[in-house]
Amino acid sequence: MAEPNIYKPYLMRLEKITEEAPGVKTFRLLFQNEEESKNFSFQAGQFGEYSVLGEGESTFCIASSPTRKGYLECTFRQMGRVTTALANREVGDTIAFRGPYGNTFPLEEWFGKNLLYIAGGIALPPLRCVIWNTLDLRDRYQNITILYGARTVADLVYKHELEEWEKRGDVKLLTTVDPGGETPEWKGQIGFVPAILEKEAPASDNTIALVCGPPIMIKLTLPVLKKFGFTPENTFTTLENRMKCGLGKCGRCNVGKYYVCKDGPVFTLAQLNELPPEY
């Protein structure tokens, strides 16, 4: 039996488009081939290559949870040629998808632990997959806290889901916007994510921290986590934005001894501490 072509994409039907924030959209995609849909599986943390045929590919995480069957979702910001071509698609159009690629968050190792999610801006999608995965298996985890911030209220993504998480009795949600980014109706906090985290003073005992956001946010957040006793081994992040082919062939995502697409995109802070200083 011939090996499957690792470069051949799945053809997906664009089922739903959600306008998340200025220039940011979420696509819900369905497999055009029913047999492929039945055989497809992925795990939280993995990513894919999304494309409009003839325009090239862009790398995004799979933003939906593997516990939600029958579809995939991705969230992206319109920035370049490929994302512009994607943004111009309409419901019913065909999108190509290659994947899943990369490693995963070790969710089974976290059974019985507290989870602290920390995200900024457009970096919530990689954690959204894990958040819904753990919420759908809620009885397997202890306390779940989500801290999410953006520059302005308009820049917050998944606004309806934030409202849903806020209403749940088994989740603690903290939302914040940068000073000056609030509106008269804003009821969340005002301040940068690291400052809100420090004010919250999370306990590190039996807790896993997952951090994803702009580099400056991560840089200023890690010392706060260290202050409260979070170890590098219990601090996780994901590095999707450094990948191109997804298969370790092009070498663009090589950093130190790692290929982000094959050894990642999920890394512990302990692993990142092994990378060259310039990273």
Backbone as numpy.savetxt, mean C-alpha at the origin, in Angstrom:
# Nx Ny Nz CAx CAy CAz Cx Cy Cz
4.32 -30.25 -20.52 3.47 -29.04 -20.52 4.35 -27.80 -20.52
4.05 -26.87 -21.39 4.88 -25.67 -21.52 4.74 -24.79 -20.30
5.87 -24.15 -19.92 5.84 -23.21 -18.81 5.05 -21.97 -19.22
4.33 -21.38 -18.29 3.58 -20.16 -18.64 4.51 -19.02 -18.98
4.09 -18.15 -19.86 4.88 -16.99 -20.27 4.82 -15.93 -19.17
5.96 -15.71 -18.51 5.97 -14.79 -17.36 5.79 -13.34 -17.78
5.90 -13.06 -19.08 5.74 -11.69 -19.58 4.33 -11.42 -20.09
3.52 -12.46 -20.20 2.18 -12.30 -20.77 1.22 -11.78 -19.70
0.55 -10.66 -19.96 -0.35 -10.10 -18.94 -1.74 -10.73 -18.99
-2.44 -10.58 -17.89 -3.87 -10.88 -17.87 -4.61 -9.69 -18.48
-5.70 -9.96 -19.17 -6.55 -8.90 -19.67 -7.69 -8.69 -18.68
-7.84 -7.46 -18.23 -8.80 -7.14 -17.18 -9.82 -6.13 -17.70
-11.05 -6.25 -17.22 -12.09 -5.27 -17.54 -12.16 -4.24 -16.43
-12.12 -2.98 -16.81 -12.24 -1.91 -15.83 -13.70 -1.82 -15.39
-13.96 -2.25 -14.17 -15.32 -2.38 -13.65 -15.80 -1.13 -12.95
-14.89 -0.43 -12.26 -15.31 0.70 -11.44 -14.15 1.69 -11.29
-14.46 2.97 -11.33 -13.45 4.02 -11.13 -13.90 4.88 -9.95
-13.00 5.07 -8.99 -13.29 5.93 -7.84 -12.30 7.09 -7.83
-12.80 8.29 -7.83 -11.96 9.48 -7.72 -11.62 9.68 -6.24
-10.36 9.46 -5.89 -9.97 9.49 -4.49 -9.55 10.88 -4.02
-8.77 11.56 -4.83 -8.18 12.87 -4.50 -7.77 13.50 -5.82
-7.38 14.77 -5.82 -6.95 15.39 -7.09 -5.86 14.57 -7.79
-6.18 14.08 -8.99 -5.23 13.30 -9.77 -5.04 11.87 -9.32
-5.84 11.41 -8.35 -5.69 10.05 -7.81 -6.97 9.26 -8.03
-6.82 8.07 -8.62 -7.97 7.22 -8.91 -7.73 5.80 -8.41
-8.82 5.12 -8.09 -8.79 3.69 -7.80 -9.56 2.96 -8.89
-8.94 1.92 -9.44 -9.57 1.07 -10.44 -9.94 -0.26 -9.81
-11.15 -0.71 -10.05 -11.52 -2.09 -9.75 -11.49 -2.87 -11.05
-10.74 -3.97 -11.08 -10.50 -4.73 -12.30 -11.01 -6.16 -12.15
-11.68 -6.65 -13.19 -12.17 -8.02 -13.25 -11.46 -8.77 -14.36
-11.14 -10.03 -14.13 -10.52 -10.85 -15.17 -11.51 -11.08 -16.31
-11.04 -10.91 -17.54 -11.90 -11.20 -18.68 -12.06 -12.70 -18.88
-11.05 -13.47 -18.47 -11.08 -14.92 -18.60 -11.49 -15.52 -17.26
-12.63 -16.20 -17.23 -13.16 -16.73 -15.97 -12.24 -17.77 -15.36
-11.59 -18.59 -16.19 -10.69 -19.61 -15.67 -9.48 -18.98 -14.99
-8.94 -17.91 -15.60 -7.83 -17.20 -14.98 -8.24 -16.59 -13.65
-9.45 -16.10 -13.58 -9.95 -15.52 -12.33 -10.00 -16.57 -11.23
-10.45 -17.77 -11.55 -10.55 -18.85 -10.56 -9.18 -19.29 -10.07
-8.19 -19.28 -10.95 -6.87 -19.80 -10.60 -5.93 -18.75 -10.00
-6.34 -17.49 -10.08 -5.45 -16.42 -9.62 -5.49 -16.29 -8.10
-4.32 -16.04 -7.51 -4.25 -15.77 -6.08 -3.06 -14.86 -5.81
-3.11 -14.15 -4.70 -2.01 -13.30 -4.28 -2.06 -13.15 -2.78
-1.04 -12.50 -2.21 -1.00 -12.26 -0.78 -0.72 -10.79 -0.50
-1.08 -10.35 0.69 -0.93 -8.94 1.05 0.52 -8.51 0.97
0.74 -7.41 0.24 2.09 -6.89 0.07 2.61 -7.01 -1.35
2.01 -7.90 -2.14 2.49 -8.10 -3.50 2.03 -6.97 -4.43
2.67 -6.89 -5.59 2.40 -5.81 -6.53 2.19 -6.36 -7.93
1.87 -5.47 -8.86 1.69 -5.88 -10.24 2.12 -4.78 -11.19
2.14 -5.12 -12.46 2.43 -4.17 -13.55 1.13 -3.92 -14.30
0.70 -2.68 -14.34 -0.57 -2.30 -14.96 -0.29 -1.50 -16.23
-1.06 -1.74 -17.28 -0.76 -1.04 -18.53 -1.99 -0.88 -19.40
-1.92 0.17 -20.23 -2.77 0.30 -21.40 -1.92 -0.19 -22.55
-2.38 -1.19 -23.25 -1.56 -1.82 -24.28 -1.08 -0.77 -25.29
0.25 -0.79 -25.54 0.86 0.16 -26.46 1.43 1.39 -25.79
1.15 1.58 -24.49 1.62 2.77 -23.78 2.69 2.46 -22.74
2.90 1.18 -22.44 3.89 0.83 -21.42 3.22 0.39 -20.13
4.04 0.17 -19.09 3.55 -0.34 -17.81 3.95 0.58 -16.66
3.16 0.52 -15.61 3.50 1.19 -14.36 3.32 0.20 -13.22
4.16 0.33 -12.21 4.15 -0.58 -11.07 3.34 0.01 -9.93
2.32 -0.72 -9.48 1.55 -0.34 -8.30 1.35 -1.57 -7.43
1.13 -1.33 -6.16 0.73 -2.41 -5.28 -0.67 -2.88 -5.66
-1.02 -4.07 -5.23 -2.41 -4.51 -5.28 -3.05 -3.95 -4.02
-3.98 -3.02 -4.18 -4.52 -2.29 -3.04 -5.71 -2.98 -2.38
-6.26 -3.99 -3.04 -7.36 -4.73 -2.44 -6.81 -5.92 -1.66
-7.65 -6.50 -0.82 -7.22 -7.59 0.04 -7.47 -8.95 -0.62
-6.60 -9.93 -0.40 -6.85 -11.27 -0.94 -8.07 -11.93 -0.33
-8.59 -11.38 0.76 -9.82 -11.91 1.34 -11.05 -11.48 0.55
-10.89 -10.49 -0.34 -12.00 -10.01 -1.17 -11.83 -10.63 -2.57
-12.59 -11.64 -2.86 -12.39 -12.44 -4.06 -13.06 -11.84 -5.29
-12.53 -12.22 -6.46 -13.19 -11.92 -7.72 -12.73 -10.66 -8.42
-11.90 -9.85 -7.77 -11.44 -8.62 -8.40 -10.11 -8.19 -7.80
-9.46 -7.25 -8.50 -8.27 -6.58 -7.99 -8.52 -5.09 -8.01
-7.86 -4.37 -7.11 -7.93 -2.91 -7.12 -6.53 -2.33 -7.05
-6.35 -1.23 -7.75 -5.10 -0.48 -7.68 -5.44 1.00 -7.55
-4.58 1.74 -6.90 -4.76 3.19 -6.74 -3.50 3.87 -7.22
-3.65 4.91 -8.03 -2.48 5.56 -8.61 -2.72 7.05 -8.80
-1.63 7.77 -8.87 -1.68 9.20 -9.17 -1.25 9.42 -10.62
-1.97 10.24 -11.35 -1.63 10.56 -12.73 -0.40 11.46 -12.74
0.69 10.96 -13.34 1.95 11.72 -13.34 2.65 11.71 -14.69
2.77 10.53 -15.32 3.50 10.42 -16.57 2.67 9.81 -17.68
3.37 9.33 -18.70 2.69 8.81 -19.90 1.74 7.65 -19.58
2.24 6.65 -18.86 1.41 5.46 -18.62 0.25 5.78 -17.69
0.53 6.49 -16.60 -0.55 6.80 -15.66 -1.58 7.74 -16.29
-1.14 8.58 -17.23 -2.10 9.42 -17.94 -2.98 8.58 -18.84
-2.37 7.60 -19.52 -3.15 6.69 -20.37 -4.14 5.90 -19.52
-3.72 5.46 -18.34 -4.62 4.74 -17.44 -5.75 5.66 -16.97
-5.38 6.87 -16.58 -6.38 7.81 -16.07 -7.44 8.15 -17.11
-7.11 8.01 -18.39 -8.06 8.32 -19.46 -8.98 7.15 -19.81
-8.75 6.00 -19.16 -9.62 4.85 -19.42 -11.00 5.07 -18.79
-11.98 4.39 -19.37 -13.35 4.47 -18.88 -13.85 3.09 -18.49
-14.92 3.05 -17.72 -15.51 1.78 -17.32 -15.83 0.95 -18.56
-15.44 -0.32 -18.52 -15.64 -1.21 -19.66 -14.40 -1.39 -20.50
-13.41 -0.51 -20.36 -12.17 -0.62 -21.13 -11.31 -1.77 -20.61
-10.34 -2.16 -21.45 -9.42 -3.24 -21.09 -8.12 -2.68 -20.53
-7.71 -3.23 -19.40 -6.43 -2.91 -18.76 -5.63 -4.20 -18.69
-4.33 -4.13 -18.96 -3.48 -5.32 -18.85 -2.80 -5.34 -17.48
-2.66 -6.54 -16.93 -2.06 -6.69 -15.59 -1.10 -7.87 -15.60
0.12 -7.65 -15.13 1.08 -8.74 -14.89 1.32 -8.85 -13.39
1.36 -10.07 -12.90 1.62 -10.26 -11.49 0.90 -11.51 -10.98
0.88 -11.75 -9.67 1.50 -10.88 -8.65 2.99 -11.16 -8.53
3.72 -10.15 -8.10 5.16 -10.27 -7.90 5.52 -9.84 -6.48
6.72 -10.23 -6.07 7.26 -9.77 -4.81 6.89 -10.63 -3.61
7.47 -10.24 -2.47 7.20 -10.98 -1.24 5.97 -10.41 -0.54
5.72 -10.84 0.68 4.46 -10.51 1.34 4.70 -10.11 2.79
3.69 -9.48 3.38 3.71 -9.23 4.81 3.44 -10.56 5.54
4.22 -10.89 6.57 4.07 -12.18 7.26 2.89 -12.17 8.24
1.68 -12.14 7.71 0.49 -11.96 8.54 0.32 -13.08 9.57
0.67 -14.31 9.20 0.48 -15.42 10.13 1.41 -15.29 11.34
2.59 -14.71 11.12 3.52 -14.52 12.24 3.01 -13.46 13.21
2.05 -12.64 12.77 1.54 -11.56 13.60 0.27 -11.94 14.35
-0.18 -13.18 14.21 -1.38 -13.59 14.95 -1.17 -13.33 16.44
-2.15 -12.71 17.09 -2.06 -12.44 18.51 -1.32 -11.16 18.87
-0.86 -10.41 17.86 -0.11 -9.18 18.11 -0.97 -7.95 17.86
-0.52 -6.81 18.40 -1.12 -5.51 18.07 -0.52 -5.02 16.76
-1.28 -4.28 15.98 -0.82 -3.75 14.71 -0.97 -2.23 14.70
0.10 -1.54 14.32 0.10 -0.09 14.22 0.43 0.29 12.79
-0.56 0.82 12.05 -0.37 1.25 10.67 -0.12 2.76 10.65
0.93 3.18 9.94 1.26 4.59 9.83 1.46 4.91 8.36
0.63 5.81 7.81 0.71 6.10 6.38 0.55 7.58 6.12
1.13 8.03 5.00 1.02 9.42 4.60 0.63 9.54 3.14
-0.38 10.36 2.85 -0.76 10.69 1.49 -1.12 9.50 0.63
-0.52 9.46 -0.57 -0.81 8.41 -1.54 -0.19 7.08 -1.14
0.52 7.04 -0.02 1.15 5.80 0.44 0.23 4.94 1.29
-1.04 5.33 1.43 -1.97 4.45 2.13 -2.34 3.21 1.32
-2.43 3.25 -0.02 -2.82 2.05 -0.77 -2.02 0.79 -0.47
-0.67 0.83 -0.35 0.03 -0.42 -0.02 -0.38 -1.00 1.33
-0.80 -0.14 2.26 -1.23 -0.63 3.57 -2.70 -0.97 3.59
-3.48 -0.38 2.68 -4.91 -0.69 2.63 -5.15 -2.18 2.45
-4.35 -2.80 1.59 -4.47 -4.24 1.36 -4.30 -5.01 2.66
-3.29 -4.65 3.45 -3.01 -5.35 4.70 -4.07 -5.01 5.75
-4.49 -3.75 5.77 -5.51 -3.34 6.74 -6.78 -4.16 6.56
-7.28 -4.22 5.31 -8.50 -5.00 5.10 -8.28 -6.48 5.34
-7.09 -6.98 5.00 -6.79 -8.39 5.24 -6.89 -8.71 6.72
-6.30 -7.84 7.56 -6.34 -8.10 9.00 -7.71 -7.81 9.60
-8.43 -6.83 9.05 -9.78 -6.56 9.55 -10.73 -7.70 9.20
-10.53 -8.32 8.03 -11.37 -9.45 7.64 -11.06 -10.70 8.46
-9.90 -10.70 9.12 -9.51 -11.79 10.02 -9.35 -11.22 11.42
-10.27 -10.36 11.81 -10.10 -9.51 12.99 -9.82 -10.29 14.27
-10.40 -11.48 14.42 -10.25 -12.22 15.66 -8.84 -12.77 15.86
-7.99 -12.67 14.84 -6.64 -13.23 14.94 -5.61 -12.20 15.43
-6.05 -10.97 15.60 -5.13 -9.90 16.00 -5.69 -9.18 17.22
-4.79 -8.53 17.95 -5.18 -7.77 19.12 -5.58 -6.35 18.69
-5.05 -5.33 19.32 -5.43 -3.95 19.01 -4.93 -3.54 17.62
-5.75 -2.84 16.87 -5.37 -2.32 15.56 -5.54 -0.80 15.58
-4.43 -0.10 15.29 -4.44 1.36 15.24 -3.99 1.81 13.86
-4.69 2.77 13.28 -4.34 3.32 11.98 -4.11 4.82 12.13
-2.91 5.27 11.82 -2.59 6.70 11.81 -2.33 7.09 10.36
-3.14 8.00 9.85 -3.03 8.39 8.44 -3.10 9.90 8.32
-2.16 10.47 7.56 -2.14 11.91 7.36 -1.89 12.28 5.91
-2.28 13.50 5.56 -2.05 14.02 4.21 -1.83 15.52 4.31
-1.41 16.12 3.21 -1.15 17.57 3.23 -2.42 18.36 3.50
-3.50 17.97 2.83 -4.78 18.67 3.00 -5.89 17.64 3.10
-7.06 18.10 3.49 -8.23 17.21 3.55 -8.52 16.62 2.18
-8.37 17.42 1.14 -8.64 16.94 -0.23 -7.70 15.82 -0.64
-6.49 15.80 -0.06 -5.49 14.80 -0.45 -5.67 13.45 0.25
-6.57 13.36 1.21 -6.84 12.09 1.87 -7.51 11.13 0.88
-6.98 9.92 0.77 -7.60 8.92 -0.11 -8.48 7.98 0.71
-9.35 7.25 0.02 -10.27 6.30 0.65 -11.12 6.98 1.73
-11.66 8.13 1.42 -12.41 8.89 2.44 -13.59 8.10 3.01
-14.29 7.36 2.15 -15.44 6.59 2.65 -14.97 5.45 3.56
-13.83 4.88 3.25 -13.32 3.80 4.09 -12.79 4.35 5.41
-12.22 5.53 5.38 -11.80 6.16 6.63 -13.01 6.35 7.55
-14.13 6.77 6.98 -15.35 6.92 7.77 -15.80 5.58 8.33
-15.67 4.54 7.51 -16.07 3.21 7.96 -15.17 2.72 9.10
-13.86 2.92 8.95 -12.93 2.49 10.00 -13.18 3.27 11.30
-13.51 4.55 11.15 -13.73 5.37 12.33 -14.93 4.90 13.13
-15.93 4.35 12.45 -17.15 3.90 13.12 -17.01 2.53 13.76
-15.97 1.80 13.38 -15.78 0.46 13.93 -15.33 0.54 15.39
-15.84 -0.35 16.19 -15.44 -0.36 17.59 -14.16 -1.12 17.85
-13.66 -1.83 16.82 -12.46 -2.65 17.01 -11.23 -2.07 16.32
-11.30 -0.79 15.96 -10.17 -0.11 15.31 -10.03 1.28 15.91
-8.79 1.71 16.11 -8.55 3.09 16.52 -7.97 3.83 15.33
-8.71 4.81 14.82 -8.27 5.58 13.65 -7.90 6.99 14.06
-6.71 7.41 13.63 -6.24 8.78 13.85 -5.95 9.38 12.48
-6.67 10.44 12.11 -6.42 11.12 10.84 -5.92 12.53 11.13
-5.01 13.00 10.29 -4.44 14.32 10.49 -4.10 14.95 9.15
-4.09 16.27 9.11 -3.64 17.00 7.93 -2.59 18.01 8.38
-1.74 18.41 7.46 -0.69 19.38 7.78 -1.32 20.71 8.19
-0.64 21.47 9.03 -1.16 22.80 9.38 -1.46 23.62 8.13
-2.65 24.19 8.08 -3.09 24.94 6.91 -3.87 24.10 5.91
-3.87 22.78 6.10 -4.56 21.90 5.16 -5.96 21.52 5.58
-6.40 22.07 6.72 -7.73 21.72 7.22 -8.81 22.57 6.55
-10.03 22.13 6.69 -11.21 22.89 6.26 -12.05 23.20 7.50
-13.03 24.13 7.39 -13.88 24.43 8.55 -14.61 23.20 9.10
-14.87 22.21 8.21 -15.61 21.02 8.64 -14.71 19.93 9.19
-13.40 20.10 9.10 -12.47 19.04 9.49 -12.54 18.76 10.99
-12.73 17.48 11.33 -12.84 17.08 12.73 -11.66 16.23 13.19
-10.71 15.97 12.27 -9.53 15.20 12.64 -8.49 16.09 13.30
-7.28 15.56 13.40 -6.21 16.31 14.03 -5.47 17.16 13.01
-4.69 18.11 13.50 -3.88 18.98 12.65 -2.44 18.87 13.12
-1.57 18.45 12.21 -0.17 18.28 12.56 0.47 17.23 11.69
1.79 17.21 11.66 2.51 16.23 10.85 2.44 14.85 11.52
2.48 13.82 10.71 2.30 12.45 11.20 3.26 12.11 12.35
4.57 12.41 12.25 5.46 12.05 13.36 5.06 12.73 14.68
4.59 13.98 14.61 4.18 14.69 15.82 2.94 14.05 16.43
1.99 13.65 15.59 0.77 13.00 16.09 1.13 11.65 16.69
2.06 10.95 16.07 2.51 9.66 16.60 3.15 9.83 17.97
3.99 10.84 18.11 4.64 11.07 19.39 3.62 11.42 20.47
2.62 12.19 20.12 1.58 12.54 21.08 0.77 11.31 21.48
0.58 10.40 20.53 -0.18 9.18 20.80 0.61 8.24 21.71
1.94 8.27 21.64 2.84 7.45 22.47 2.44 5.97 22.46
2.51 5.32 21.29 2.07 3.92 21.20 3.00 2.99 21.97
2.42 1.97 22.58 3.21 0.96 23.28 3.79 -0.02 22.25
5.04 -0.36 22.42 5.71 -1.25 21.47 5.60 -2.72 21.85
5.19 -2.99 23.08 5.12 -4.37 23.54 4.13 -5.18 22.70
4.60 -6.27 22.13 3.78 -7.17 21.32 3.12 -6.45 20.15
3.81 -5.44 19.59 3.22 -4.63 18.53 4.10 -4.60 17.29
3.49 -4.72 16.13 4.15 -4.59 14.84 3.80 -3.23 14.26
4.80 -2.48 13.80 4.56 -1.18 13.16 4.76 -1.32 11.66
3.82 -0.79 10.87 3.91 -0.78 9.42 3.89 0.67 8.96
4.95 1.10 8.29 5.10 2.50 7.93 5.23 2.63 6.42
4.46 3.53 5.82 4.57 3.78 4.39 4.17 5.23 4.13
5.04 5.96 3.43 4.76 7.36 3.18 5.90 8.02 2.44
5.83 9.33 2.27 6.93 10.06 1.64 8.22 9.86 2.43
9.37 9.89 1.76 10.64 9.66 2.45 10.84 10.53 3.69
10.46 11.80 3.62 10.67 12.69 4.77 9.80 12.25 5.94
8.58 11.78 5.65 7.71 11.31 6.72 8.32 10.08 7.40
8.80 9.15 6.58 9.40 7.94 7.15 10.64 8.29 7.95
11.46 9.19 7.41 12.70 9.59 8.11 12.41 10.16 9.49
11.35 10.96 9.60 11.03 11.58 10.88 10.19 10.68 11.79
9.55 9.67 11.22 8.73 8.75 12.00 9.56 7.68 12.69
10.59 7.19 12.03 11.38 6.09 12.58 12.00 6.42 13.93
12.57 7.62 14.13 13.10 7.93 15.47 12.03 7.94 16.55
10.81 8.31 16.20 9.71 8.30 17.17 9.40 6.86 17.57
9.34 5.98 16.59 9.10 4.57 16.90 10.21 4.01 17.78
11.44 4.36 17.45 12.59 3.90 18.25 12.47 4.41 19.68
12.06 5.65 19.84 11.90 6.26 21.17 10.94 5.44 22.03
9.90 4.89 21.41 8.90 4.14 22.16 9.18 2.63 22.19
10.37 2.25 21.75 10.81 0.87 21.92 10.56 -0.08 20.78
10.13 0.42 19.62 9.94 -0.45 18.47 11.30 -0.87 17.91
11.48 -2.15 17.70 12.74 -2.66 17.19 12.74 -2.67 15.66
13.91 -2.64 15.04 13.97 -2.72 13.57 13.31 -3.98 13.02
13.37 -5.07 13.77 12.78 -6.32 13.31 11.25 -6.27 13.32
10.66 -5.40 14.13 9.21 -5.30 14.23 8.65 -4.08 13.52
9.49 -3.45 12.68 9.05 -2.29 11.91 9.16 -2.63 10.43
8.05 -2.53 9.71 7.98 -2.94 8.30 7.62 -1.75 7.40
8.10 -1.83 6.15 7.70 -0.86 5.14 7.68 -1.55 3.79
7.30 -0.82 2.76 7.24 -1.38 1.41 7.78 -0.35 0.42
8.49 -0.82 -0.63 9.24 0.07 -1.51 8.82 -0.05 -2.97
7.52 -0.07 -3.25 7.05 -0.28 -4.62 7.63 0.69 -5.65
7.87 1.93 -5.25 8.21 2.95 -6.25 9.59 2.75 -6.87
10.33 1.73 -6.47 11.67 1.52 -7.03 11.71 0.38 -8.03
10.57 -0.06 -8.55 10.55 -1.22 -9.45 10.13 -0.86 -10.86
10.55 -1.70 -11.81 10.21 -1.46 -13.22 9.67 -2.72 -13.87
10.53 -3.76 -14.05 10.08 -4.95 -14.77 9.31 -5.92 -13.88
9.60 -5.90 -12.59 8.92 -6.77 -11.65 9.52 -8.15 -11.51
10.53 -8.46 -12.33 11.06 -9.82 -12.38 12.55 -9.93 -12.08
13.18 -8.84 -11.72 14.61 -8.88 -11.44 15.47 -8.96 -12.68
14.91 -8.62 -13.85 15.65 -8.71 -15.11 16.33 -7.40 -15.49
15.66 -6.27 -15.23 16.19 -4.99 -15.72 17.23 -4.39 -14.78
17.22 -4.79 -13.53 18.22 -4.31 -12.58 17.99 -2.92 -12.03
16.90 -2.28 -12.41 16.69 -0.90 -11.97 16.40 -0.78 -10.48
15.88 -1.85 -9.89 15.52 -1.75 -8.48 16.60 -2.31 -7.57
17.77 -2.60 -8.11 18.87 -3.13 -7.30 19.37 -2.07 -6.32
19.34 -2.40 -5.03 19.85 -1.53 -3.98 20.70 -2.38 -3.05
22.00 -2.12 -3.04 22.87 -2.96 -2.23 22.77 -4.40 -2.68
22.50 -5.30 -1.75 22.41 -6.73 -2.09 21.00 -7.15 -2.48
20.06 -6.22 -2.48 18.66 -6.56 -2.73 18.18 -6.15 -4.11
17.31 -6.98 -4.69 16.45 -6.58 -5.79 15.08 -6.35 -5.16
14.62 -5.10 -5.20 13.38 -4.77 -4.49 12.22 -5.62 -5.00
12.18 -5.90 -6.30 11.04 -6.64 -6.86 11.04 -8.11 -6.45
12.21 -8.67 -6.15 12.29 -10.09 -5.80 12.46 -10.29 -4.31
13.31 -9.48 -3.67 13.54 -9.60 -2.23 12.51 -8.79 -1.45
11.84 -7.86 -2.10 10.80 -7.03 -1.51 9.51 -7.27 -2.27
8.61 -6.30 -2.24 8.80 -4.92 -1.80 8.73 -4.71 -0.30
8.36 -5.79 0.44 8.21 -5.67 1.89 9.56 -5.89 2.56
9.97 -4.94 3.38 11.22 -5.04 4.12 11.01 -4.64 5.56
11.82 -5.23 6.44 11.89 -4.73 7.81 12.91 -3.61 7.86
12.82 -2.79 8.88 13.81 -1.75 9.07 15.19 -2.36 9.28
15.25 -3.53 9.87 16.54 -4.21 10.06 17.20 -4.48 8.71
16.41 -4.88 7.72 16.95 -5.11 6.38 17.38 -3.80 5.73
16.58 -2.76 5.88 16.92 -1.47 5.27 18.19 -0.89 5.88
18.43 -1.20 7.13 19.65 -0.69 7.78 20.92 -1.29 7.19
20.76 -2.38 6.41 21.90 -3.02 5.76 22.23 -2.38 4.42
21.38 -1.48 3.94 21.57 -0.88 2.61 22.63 0.20 2.67
23.18 0.58 1.49 24.22 1.62 1.45 23.74 2.92 2.06
24.61 3.71 2.66 24.22 4.96 3.34 23.49 5.92 2.42
23.86 5.95 1.13 23.22 6.90 0.22 21.76 6.59 -0.02
21.34 5.35 0.26 19.93 5.01 0.08 19.09 5.72 1.13
